[in-house]
Amino acid sequence: MARKHDKVVFKNYNPYQYLMPIDPEAFIPQNHLVRVIDKIIDKIDISTVMEKYKGGGTSSYHPLMLLKVLIYAYIQEAVQKQ
């Protein structure tokens, strides 16, 4: 059965788009861990990961966003276990 399209489609990922009139950036301290993770992950070349995505189906979350959430969660879990 052929798919309608084989194009990879990600959900819109704009970390600076806000759904509220309040800017969440104002509540995150400049030296917070989440900002460090954001900057580091944005520098990673994920082209090999992107090649693995197949087209079709519903749109996926962007791999960079998912990686940021995953790493932040792992770090928070490790800190809480200490």
N, C-alpha and C positions, 0 to 999 in steps of 0.2 A: 504494500500500500504506500503510495507516494505521499510525501508531506506537501502541504501547501507552500511552504518556504523552508529553506535550509539556512536562513540568515540568523545569526546569533543576535538576540535582542535582550538588553539589560534594562531593568527599571532605571528611571532617571536617577543618577547619583550626583547630587550637588550638595556637598556638606555645608554650604553657606546659604542654602535656601531654608527659610523659616516659615512655619505655618502659623506662628503666633506673632503678634505685634511686638513681643519682647524678644530681644536678641539674646539667645542662650549663651553666646560667647562672653557676655558681660558677667555671667555667674561662674565661669571657669577661670580659676587663677592662671596667670601666665606660665607658672612653673609646674602646672598639674601634669601628672603622668599621661593623661589622655592626649595632651598636646604633643608630647614627646613621641608617643606611638604614632600619632597622625603623621608627623613629619617623617619619621623613619620609614613607615610603610609606603608613603607616597614616593619614596626614592627607590623602592624595590622594582626590578624589572620582572613583570609577571607575564611576559609574552608567551612563554612556554605553557603556562596555565591557560591563557586565553585561547591557544591553539586547540586545546582539548575540548572546548565547549562546542556542542553540536547545535545546529539551528533547529527551529521548529518549537512547537509548544508555547507555553506562556513565557513571558519575560522573566528573567532571573535577576537576583540581586547582584550588584557588581562585586566581583571578587575582592577588590581592594577594601570595600566597606566591610565585607564579611570577615576578611583577615584582620582588620582593625578591631572588630568586636571580639573575635576569637582570642586574639593575643591579650587584649585588655582583660577579658574574663579569666584567662589562665593566670595572669599576674595577680589579679584580685583574689583568686582562689588560693594561690600560693601565699600571699600576704596574710590572709585570714587563718591559714593553718599554722602560722608561726606562733 
